[in-house]
Amino acid sequence: VQLLESGGVLVQAGGSLRLSCAASGLTFSTYYWAWFRQFLGEERKRVVLWRRGTVGYLDSVKGRFTISGDNANKSVYLQMNNVKPEDTAIYYCAARPTGMKNFDNWGQGTQVTVSS
């Protein structure tokens, strides 16, 4: 399994961007998907979890971030709107088979920087 993120940029506060995660080596529909982020000096924290028809967002991004997926292209996206300086972090795509508990498949991360 390989995950490759892209889309991280420098953006002004209030702006928008979309992160992409291209997957290979897996059957898209048999995985749960998530985006995590990591602030400098801290552990990774889950931003959103997508399990079949259920989506759960971190409170601080609700109403601003949206996860979506494309089964045909084996890609997952994170639309980020009205971004804030506190969203500055490295963002990681993660996937796990539906029968597993932990996320063991990770991308390399993409840097998002929000300027004030």
Kinemage of the C-alpha trace (Angstrom):
@kinemage 1
@onewidth
@group {chain A} dominant
@subgroup {mainchain}
@vectorlist {calphas} color= white
{ca val a 1} P 0.000 0.000 0.000
{ca gln a 2} L 1.254 3.448 -0.914
{ca leu a 3} L -0.289 6.806 -0.121
{ca leu a 4} L 0.944 10.019 -1.688
{ca glu a 5} L -0.308 13.376 -0.478
{ca ser a 6} L -0.141 16.619 -2.388
{ca gly a 7} L -1.652 20.071 -2.296
{ca gly a 8} L 0.040 21.601 0.711
{ca val a 9} L 0.816 25.264 0.142
{ca leu a 10} L 1.271 28.615 1.781
{ca val a 11} L -2.136 30.261 1.983
{ca gln a 12} L -3.521 33.361 3.648
{ca ala a 13} L -5.941 33.132 6.519
{ca gly a 14} L -9.487 32.877 5.238
{ca gly a 15} L -8.396 31.166 2.050
{ca ser a 16} L -9.021 27.668 0.752
{ca leu a 17} L -7.010 24.724 -0.474
{ca arg a 18} L -7.540 21.067 -1.251
{ca leu a 19} L -5.256 18.276 -0.217
{ca ser a 20} L -5.146 15.095 -2.276
{ca cys a 21} L -4.117 11.579 -1.368
{ca ala a 22} L -3.477 9.122 -4.171
{ca ala a 23} L -3.565 5.485 -3.109
{ca ser a 24} L -2.211 2.365 -4.732
{ca gly a 25} L -1.955 -1.274 -3.779
{ca leu a 26} L -5.357 -1.475 -2.130
{ca thr a 27} L -9.053 -1.842 -2.802
{ca phe a 28} L -10.376 1.615 -2.031
{ca ser a 29} L -13.829 0.594 -0.795
{ca thr a 30} L -12.494 -1.871 1.773
{ca tyr a 31} L -10.569 0.776 3.702
{ca tyr a 32} L -11.403 3.451 6.196
{ca trp a 33} L -9.779 6.796 5.536
{ca ala a 34} L -8.538 9.626 7.673
{ca trp a 35} L -6.551 12.803 7.641
{ca phe a 36} L -4.243 13.614 10.523
{ca arg a 37} L -2.149 16.660 11.211
{ca gln a 38} L 0.956 17.242 13.223
{ca phe a 39} L 1.954 20.534 14.788
{ca leu a 40} L 5.624 21.238 15.305
{ca gly a 41} L 6.847 19.321 18.332
{ca glu a 42} L 3.577 17.501 18.903
{ca glu a 43} L 2.098 14.107 18.070
{ca arg a 44} L -0.178 13.536 15.135
{ca lys a 45} L -3.837 14.202 15.791
{ca arg a 46} L -6.749 12.992 13.749
{ca val a 47} L -8.634 15.688 11.878
{ca val a 48} L -11.297 13.567 10.216
{ca leu a 49} L -12.270 9.907 10.008
{ca trp a 50} L -14.349 8.472 7.179
{ca arg a 51} L -15.850 5.070 7.853
{ca arg a 52} L -18.264 3.917 5.181
{ca gly a 53} L -21.132 6.440 5.442
{ca thr a 54} L -19.991 7.995 8.692
{ca val a 55} L -17.682 10.977 8.953
{ca gly a 56} L -16.317 12.465 12.154
{ca tyr a 57} L -14.459 15.762 12.309
{ca leu a 58} L -12.303 17.374 14.919
{ca asp a 59} L -14.378 20.113 16.547
{ca ser a 60} L -12.003 22.862 15.507
{ca val a 61} L -12.415 22.069 11.793
{ca lys a 62} L -16.142 21.295 11.670
{ca gly a 63} L -17.887 23.381 9.062
{ca arg a 64} L -14.569 24.310 7.438
{ca phe a 65} L -13.006 21.031 6.308
{ca thr a 66} L -14.630 18.348 4.157
{ca ile a 67} L -13.341 14.888 3.298
{ca ser a 68} L -14.317 13.202 0.049
{ca gly a 69} L -13.177 10.267 -2.018
{ca asp a 70} L -12.995 8.999 -5.564
{ca asn a 71} L -13.205 5.221 -5.776
{ca ala a 72} L -12.318 5.082 -9.469
{ca asn a 73} L -9.127 7.075 -8.960
{ca lys a 74} L -8.384 5.647 -5.497
{ca ser a 75} L -8.025 9.141 -4.131
{ca val a 76} L -9.117 10.918 -0.990
{ca tyr a 77} L -9.353 14.666 -0.628
{ca leu a 78} L -9.514 17.192 2.155
{ca gln a 79} L -11.147 20.467 1.212
{ca met a 80} L -10.026 23.153 3.631
{ca asn a 81} L -11.995 26.402 3.676
{ca asn a 82} L -11.642 29.500 5.798
{ca val a 83} L -8.279 28.317 7.019
{ca lys a 84} L -6.701 29.807 10.115
{ca pro a 85} L -3.074 30.230 11.220
{ca glu a 86} L -3.669 27.482 13.782
{ca asp a 87} L -4.301 25.062 10.916
{ca thr a 88} L -0.617 25.291 10.032
{ca ala a 89} L 0.743 21.752 10.234
{ca ile a 90} L 1.941 18.772 8.286
{ca tyr a 91} L -1.097 16.875 7.042
{ca tyr a 92} L -1.051 13.117 6.606
{ca cys a 93} L -3.381 10.789 4.787
{ca ala a 94} L -3.984 7.453 6.476
{ca ala a 95} L -5.846 4.272 5.590
{ca arg a 96} L -6.714 1.050 7.362
{ca pro a 97} L -8.634 -2.039 6.317
{ca thr a 98} L -12.167 -2.060 7.678
{ca gly a 99} L -11.461 -5.010 9.939
{ca met a 100} L -8.399 -3.490 11.568
{ca lys a 101} L -8.142 -1.156 14.523
{ca asn a 102} L -5.041 0.901 13.832
{ca phe a 103} L -3.930 3.052 10.950
{ca asp a 104} L -0.805 1.399 9.585
{ca asn a 105} L -0.710 2.968 6.147
{ca trp a 106} L 0.537 6.532 5.941
{ca gly a 107} L 1.608 9.021 3.374
{ca gln a 108} L 4.716 11.126 3.659
{ca gly a 109} L 2.806 14.255 4.639
{ca thr a 110} L 2.247 17.616 3.026
{ca gln a 111} L 2.956 20.971 4.638
{ca val a 112} L 0.151 23.485 5.020
{ca thr a 113} L 1.125 26.952 6.170
{ca val a 114} L -1.477 29.602 6.876
{ca ser a 115} L -0.295 33.165 7.155
{ca ser a 116} L -2.156 35.759 9.158
